[in-house]
Amino acid sequence: MEKKQVTNEQPEKKSALRVVIHSFFVVPLIIAIFAVLIFLVVRIITSEPNTAQDYLEDVKIGGSTKRWQGAFELSKILSNPKMVPKDDRFILEMISAFDYAANDRDSRVRQYLALAMGATKDSRYVPPLLESLDSPETEMIMASIHALGNIGDNDAVQPIINMLDHGEAKVRLQAVISLGKIGDKSSVSFLKKMMADSEVNVRWDAAVALAKLENASGKRILLDLLNRNYLDSFPNIDEIEQVQAMLVAIQVAPFIQDMELKKSLAQLKKDDPNLKIREAARKALTQFE
């Protein structure tokens, strides 16, 4: 009888243990998880996205990581015209942060700030960007030239032309691209010279820039860029880069209204294996008279 009683007591103890575990561990854990989930959902719903001013504060007073990340976020957010602050105070603070960043150990801070200023297309940023062209850092010069090209102010034309003699091909390339964006006719003669540059990318973009200025001097280069056999002769250019080069040439071809280019576009529209190329060629052809 005693053995039977002990046996009956064991299930009761196990059952009681389960109740204790559920009461003191499982149920509170489930409640805690739901509470955290509710908190996160409410926070997501009620939180406001960071503004340009918030990211600028990160640049000014943040740690090393916060500074360059804040500058990077500024370069993205200011590309949206709706997110660009209009007050003079923000402009002055941006310029001040840009000047101060010249002493920052992380060069990315100033580079991203340059790109951020260029994204606004505000000509008030032109003077500090022009001053930064004297930087000993190639990447900084490139960022400033890029920004000046986006702003499109004619005051930047001659300083950018001066960069066409830079020893680094990537600086010359960025200068050529920015001159094409600005579109000042005074740069035509200099862009023509760049079609004889030692770097092929510089030659290509010089022809593209000239086309944007409605100058046909680079027609032969554009015809080459529309020719897959020509591009195939460069083993370091993959399919993605090849398509991108062709798309750029297609987009600028209508600016010079040349019949040879029109013929090449018609051929691409008909035969090219890439759908993007065919569609771009079709649209470009509609812009020919």
Secondary structure, DSSP 8 states (H G I E B T S, - for coil): -HHHHHHHHHHHHHHHHHHHHIIIIIHHHHHHHHHHHHHHHHHHHH-----HHHHHHHHHHS-HHHHHHHHHHHHHHTTSGGGS--SHHHHHHHHHHHHHGGG-S-HHHHHHHHHHHHHHT-GGGHHHHHHGGG-S-HHHHHHHHHHHHHHT-GGGHHHHHHGGG-SSHHHHHHHHHHHHHHT-GGGHHHHHHHTT-SSHHHHHHHHHHHHHTT-GGGHHHHHHHT-HHHHHT-TT--HHHHHHHHHHHHHHGGGTT-HHHHHHHHHHHHH-S-HHHHHHHHHHHTT--
